[in-house]
Amino acid sequence: MNILITGGAGYIGSHVLKALLERAADKITVIDNFYSGSQDALVALESVGKFDFIKCDLADTAHLKEIFASHKFDAIIHFAAYIEVFESMQNPLKYYLNNTANTANLINLAVEFGVEKFIFSSTAATYGEPKDGVVCENSPQNPINPYGTSKLMSEQILKDAAAANSKFKYGILRYFNVAGASSDSLIGQNYPNATHLIKVATQTITGKRANMSIFGRDYDTKDGTCIRDYIHIEDLASAHLAVLDYLNSNDSDIFNVGYGHGFSVLEVINTAKKISGVDFEVIDAPRRLGDPAVLIADSSKLRNLTSWKPKKDNLKTIIASALAWEKKI
């Protein structure tokens, strides 16, 4: 297949690019504007396989149209988006213009130029604060911030586009808490303002932060801290390939991507301390607005309908790979 990856220099995009390069079955073009993506990641991946790179902003419709006209893509895997929840509440239009309007423009070009498959990077944030901590793809979607809403709106645009164009199919992947780095430490999370727990913990272990915080110890959980479903980045990457292959002979569909079980914030911190041998400082802080007590994926649909077989379902493995990467950079 001739595949376009938007945001391919980012954390998740670069790992999906690596997985595609390793299977060596596709022609790949990456576009990125390096807003949060890493040029170093693309340089590192040149050692894995061949791909084309074009620097482009999704708001540049004219440039995008030129790219589509000259490449004849079979599939798009769309990652390019802003991802900071708190920022989205402060500056919602930034998120709607990039995450929703630019995605709509990309979908429009995909339909115009006959692209038949579209894999969309969505999020568990579309579920908001579910009453039941375990959510399936049919659980109510009530996002509580503009980031989640921007992704939910893009999902609806995809559904409507596919309903109106019989040859256009989508795969929507709703991610839970992604963490870790490639097993060979070639690439990893390099986002400068990371807020994800495991990334912050490894930065604290390596002295890049003086301490880290636990945001609330009074949740209705076993130890009072939030519980989340943490998935290794390589298992998340392989899910994209499985869904892309699934669309070859199946209709559009939506999949949660997680392991189906969770760990509390305190469990993650204690595991990180044990693995590293570093008793780093942890500070108690107030709850953050919009943090549900429990958020776990029912990912049985992905396991049952596609070829996806996770290989890194182990908290120690996830943290160890994240720490190895953090020490490298």
C-alpha positions as CSV (number, residue, x, y, z in Angstrom):
1,M,0.0,0.0,0.0
2,N,0.9,3.6,-0.5
3,I,0.5,5.1,3.0
4,L,0.5,8.7,4.2
5,I,1.3,9.3,7.9
6,T,0.4,12.7,9.3
7,G,2.3,13.6,12.4
8,G,4.8,10.8,11.8
9,A,7.5,12.5,13.7
10,G,5.5,12.5,16.9
11,Y,5.6,10.0,19.7
12,I,2.9,7.6,18.5
13,G,3.3,8.4,14.8
14,S,7.0,7.5,14.8
15,H,6.4,4.2,16.5
16,V,3.7,3.3,13.9
17,L,6.1,4.4,11.2
18,K,8.8,2.1,12.7
19,A,6.3,-0.9,12.8
20,L,5.4,-0.3,9.1
21,L,9.1,0.0,8.1
22,E,9.9,-3.2,9.9
23,R,7.3,-5.2,8.0
24,A,8.7,-3.7,4.7
25,A,5.5,-4.1,2.7
26,D,4.4,-0.5,2.0
27,K,5.5,2.8,0.4
28,I,5.3,5.4,3.1
29,T,5.2,9.2,3.1
30,V,5.4,11.2,6.3
31,I,4.3,14.8,6.8
32,D,4.9,16.8,10.0
33,N,5.4,20.4,10.9
34,F,7.5,19.6,13.9
35,Y,5.2,21.5,16.3
36,S,5.7,18.6,18.8
37,G,7.3,16.0,16.6
38,S,11.0,15.2,16.6
39,Q,13.2,15.4,13.6
40,D,15.7,13.2,15.5
41,A,13.1,10.4,15.5
42,L,12.9,10.5,11.7
43,V,16.6,10.5,11.4
44,A,16.8,7.5,13.7
45,L,14.2,5.6,11.6
46,E,16.2,6.0,8.4
47,S,18.2,3.1,9.8
48,V,15.1,0.9,9.8
49,G,13.8,1.5,6.3
50,K,13.0,3.9,3.5
51,F,10.3,6.5,3.6
52,D,9.7,10.0,2.1
53,F,9.3,13.0,4.3
54,I,7.6,16.3,3.5
55,K,7.4,19.2,5.9
56,C,3.8,20.4,5.8
57,D,1.3,22.0,8.0
58,L,-2.3,20.6,7.7
59,A,-3.6,24.1,7.5
60,D,-1.7,24.6,4.2
61,T,-4.5,23.3,2.0
62,A,-2.7,24.2,-1.3
63,H,0.4,22.3,-0.3
64,L,-1.6,19.3,0.9
65,K,-3.5,19.2,-2.4
66,E,-0.2,19.1,-4.3
67,I,1.0,16.2,-2.2
68,F,-2.2,14.2,-2.7
69,A,-2.2,14.9,-6.5
70,S,1.4,13.6,-6.9
71,H,1.3,10.5,-4.6
72,K,-2.0,8.6,-5.1
73,F,-2.3,7.3,-1.5
74,D,-4.2,4.1,-0.7
75,A,-4.4,4.8,3.0
76,I,-3.9,7.6,5.6
77,I,-2.9,7.2,9.2
78,H,-3.7,10.5,10.9
79,F,-2.0,11.5,14.1
80,A,-1.3,15.2,13.7
81,A,-3.1,16.9,16.6
82,Y,-2.7,19.0,19.7
83,I,-3.0,16.8,22.8
84,E,-2.8,19.0,26.0
85,V,-6.1,18.8,27.9
86,F,-5.5,21.8,30.1
87,E,-4.4,23.9,27.2
88,S,-7.5,23.0,25.3
89,M,-9.6,24.5,28.1
90,Q,-7.6,27.7,28.0
91,N,-7.5,28.0,24.2
92,P,-10.3,25.9,22.7
93,L,-10.3,27.4,19.3
94,K,-6.7,26.3,18.8
95,Y,-7.9,22.7,19.2
96,Y,-11.0,23.0,17.1
97,L,-9.1,24.7,14.2
98,N,-6.3,22.1,14.2
99,N,-7.8,18.9,15.5
100,T,-11.2,19.2,13.9
101,A,-11.1,21.7,11.0
102,N,-7.8,20.5,9.7
103,T,-8.9,16.9,10.0
104,A,-12.1,17.7,8.1
105,N,-9.9,19.2,5.3
106,L,-7.7,16.1,5.3
107,I,-10.8,13.8,5.0
108,N,-12.1,16.0,2.2
109,L,-8.9,15.6,0.3
110,A,-8.8,11.9,1.0
111,V,-12.3,11.5,-0.6
112,E,-11.5,13.9,-3.5
113,F,-8.4,11.9,-4.4
114,G,-9.8,8.4,-3.9
115,V,-8.0,7.3,-0.8
116,E,-9.9,4.3,0.4
117,K,-8.7,3.8,4.0
118,F,-8.4,6.3,6.9
119,I,-7.0,5.3,10.3
120,F,-7.8,8.0,12.9
121,S,-6.0,8.5,16.1
122,S,-8.7,9.2,18.7
123,T,-8.8,9.1,22.4
124,A,-10.5,7.7,25.5
125,A,-11.1,11.4,26.4
126,T,-14.2,11.2,24.2
127,Y,-15.8,9.1,27.0
128,G,-15.4,11.9,29.5
129,E,-16.2,10.7,33.1
130,P,-17.9,7.4,32.6
131,K,-20.1,6.1,35.5
132,D,-18.6,2.6,34.9
133,G,-14.8,2.7,34.9
134,V,-14.6,0.1,32.2
135,V,-15.8,1.4,28.8
136,C,-16.6,-0.3,25.5
137,E,-16.9,1.3,22.1
138,N,-20.7,1.8,22.6
139,S,-20.3,3.5,26.0
140,P,-21.7,7.1,26.1
141,Q,-19.4,9.7,24.8
142,N,-19.5,12.9,26.9
143,P,-16.2,14.6,26.6
144,I,-15.5,17.2,29.4
145,N,-12.9,19.3,27.6
146,P,-12.3,20.8,24.1
147,Y,-9.6,18.3,23.4
148,G,-12.0,15.3,23.8
149,T,-14.7,17.2,22.0
150,S,-12.4,18.1,19.1
151,K,-11.6,14.4,18.6
152,L,-15.3,13.3,18.9
153,M,-16.3,15.9,16.3
154,S,-13.6,14.4,14.0
155,E,-15.0,10.9,14.5
156,Q,-18.4,12.1,13.4
157,I,-17.0,13.8,10.3
158,L,-15.3,10.5,9.4
159,K,-18.6,8.6,9.9
160,D,-20.5,11.0,7.7
161,A,-17.9,11.0,5.0
162,A,-17.9,7.2,4.9
163,A,-21.7,7.1,4.8
164,A,-21.7,9.3,1.8
165,N,-18.8,7.6,-0.1
166,S,-19.1,3.8,-0.4
167,K,-15.4,3.3,-1.2
168,F,-14.1,5.3,1.8
169,K,-13.6,3.3,5.0
170,Y,-12.3,4.3,8.4
171,G,-10.8,2.7,11.4
172,I,-11.1,4.8,14.6
173,L,-8.7,3.9,17.4
174,R,-9.5,5.3,20.9
175,Y,-6.3,5.2,22.9
176,F,-6.1,4.9,26.7
177,N,-2.8,5.7,28.5
178,V,0.1,5.2,26.2
179,A,3.6,4.8,27.7
180,G,7.0,3.3,27.1
181,A,9.5,3.5,24.2
182,S,10.7,1.1,21.5
183,S,12.3,-2.0,22.9
184,D,15.6,-1.1,21.3
185,S,15.5,2.5,22.7
186,L,15.8,3.8,19.1
187,I,12.8,6.2,19.6
188,G,10.6,7.2,22.5
189,Q,8.6,10.1,23.9
190,N,10.4,13.4,23.4
191,Y,7.5,15.9,23.9
192,P,8.9,18.8,25.9
193,N,5.9,19.5,28.1
194,A,4.9,15.9,28.9
195,T,2.2,15.4,31.5
196,H,1.8,11.6,31.3
197,L,2.5,9.8,34.6
198,I,5.1,7.3,33.5
199,K,7.1,9.9,31.4
200,V,7.0,12.3,34.4
201,A,8.2,9.5,36.7
202,T,11.1,8.7,34.5
203,Q,12.1,12.3,34.2
204,T,12.1,12.6,38.0
205,I,14.2,9.4,38.4
206,T,16.8,10.9,36.0
207,G,16.9,14.2,37.7
208,K,15.2,16.2,35.0
209,R,12.5,17.1,37.5
210,A,13.1,17.8,41.2
211,N,9.9,15.9,42.1
212,M,6.5,14.8,40.8
213,S,2.9,15.1,42.1
214,I,0.0,12.9,42.9
215,F,-3.1,14.8,42.0
216,G,-5.6,13.6,44.6
217,R,-5.5,10.8,47.1
218,D,-9.2,10.7,47.9
219,Y,-10.7,8.9,44.9
220,D,-13.0,5.9,45.4
221,T,-10.3,3.4,44.6
222,K,-8.2,0.8,46.5
223,D,-5.5,3.3,47.5
224,G,-7.3,6.6,46.8
225,T,-5.5,7.4,43.6
226,C,-6.8,7.2,40.0
227,I,-6.6,4.0,38.1
228,R,-5.7,3.9,34.4
229,D,-5.2,1.4,31.6
230,Y,-1.5,1.7,30.5
231,I,-0.6,0.3,27.1
232,H,2.9,-0.1,25.8
233,I,3.6,2.1,22.7
234,E,4.7,-0.9,20.6
235,D,1.4,-2.7,21.3
236,L,-0.5,0.5,20.4
237,A,1.5,0.7,17.1
238,S,0.8,-2.9,16.2
239,A,-2.9,-2.2,16.7
240,H,-2.8,0.4,13.9
241,L,-1.3,-2.2,11.5
242,A,-3.9,-4.8,12.5
243,V,-6.8,-2.3,11.9
244,L,-5.3,-1.2,8.6
245,D,-5.2,-4.9,7.5
246,Y,-8.7,-5.5,8.9
247,L,-10.1,-2.8,6.5
248,N,-8.9,-4.8,3.5
249,S,-11.8,-7.1,3.8
250,N,-14.1,-5.5,6.4
251,D,-16.2,-2.4,6.8
252,S,-15.4,0.7,8.8
253,D,-15.2,0.2,12.6
254,I,-14.2,1.7,16.0
255,F,-11.8,0.1,18.5
256,N,-10.7,0.8,22.0
257,V,-6.9,0.1,22.4
258,G,-5.9,-0.9,25.9
259,Y,-5.2,-4.0,28.0
260,G,-8.5,-4.2,29.9
261,H,-7.0,-3.7,33.3
262,G,-5.5,-0.8,35.2
263,F,-3.0,0.3,37.8
264,S,-3.3,3.1,40.3
265,V,-1.1,6.2,40.2
266,L,0.5,5.0,43.5
267,E,1.1,1.5,42.0
268,V,2.9,3.1,39.0
269,I,5.1,5.3,41.2
270,N,6.0,2.5,43.5
271,T,6.9,0.2,40.6
272,A,9.0,3.0,39.1
273,K,10.9,3.4,42.4
274,K,11.5,-0.4,42.6
275,I,12.7,-0.7,39.0
276,S,15.0,2.3,39.2
277,G,16.2,2.0,42.8
278,V,15.6,5.7,43.2
279,D,13.3,6.9,46.0
280,F,12.3,10.1,44.3
281,E,10.2,12.9,45.9
282,V,6.5,12.7,45.4
283,I,4.2,15.6,46.4
284,D,0.5,15.5,47.2
285,A,-1.5,18.0,45.1
286,P,-5.2,18.8,44.6
287,R,-7.3,16.8,42.2
288,R,-7.2,18.0,38.6
289,L,-10.5,19.0,37.0
290,G,-12.0,16.2,35.0
291,D,-9.9,13.2,36.2
292,P,-12.2,10.2,36.5
293,A,-11.4,7.8,39.3
294,V,-11.2,4.8,37.0
295,L,-10.8,4.6,33.2
296,I,-10.1,1.1,31.7
297,A,-10.6,-0.1,28.1
298,D,-12.8,-3.0,27.1
299,S,-10.6,-3.9,24.1
300,S,-12.2,-7.3,23.5
301,K,-13.5,-6.1,20.1
302,L,-10.0,-5.3,18.8
303,R,-8.7,-8.7,20.1
304,N,-11.7,-10.7,18.6
305,L,-12.1,-9.0,15.2
306,T,-8.5,-8.3,14.2
307,S,-5.1,-10.0,14.3
308,W,-3.9,-7.8,17.2
309,K,-2.0,-9.8,19.9
310,P,-0.4,-7.5,22.5
311,K,3.1,-8.6,23.6
312,K,4.1,-6.0,26.2
313,D,1.2,-6.3,28.7
314,N,3.4,-5.8,31.8
315,L,3.7,-2.6,33.9
316,K,7.4,-3.3,34.7
317,T,8.2,-3.8,31.0
318,I,6.4,-0.5,30.1
319,I,8.2,1.5,32.8
320,A,11.6,-0.1,32.1
321,S,11.4,0.8,28.4
322,A,10.4,4.4,29.2
323,L,13.3,4.6,31.7
324,A,15.9,3.2,29.3
325,W,14.8,5.9,26.8
326,E,14.9,8.7,29.3
327,K,18.4,7.8,30.3
328,K,19.4,7.8,26.7
329,I,18.2,11.3,26.0
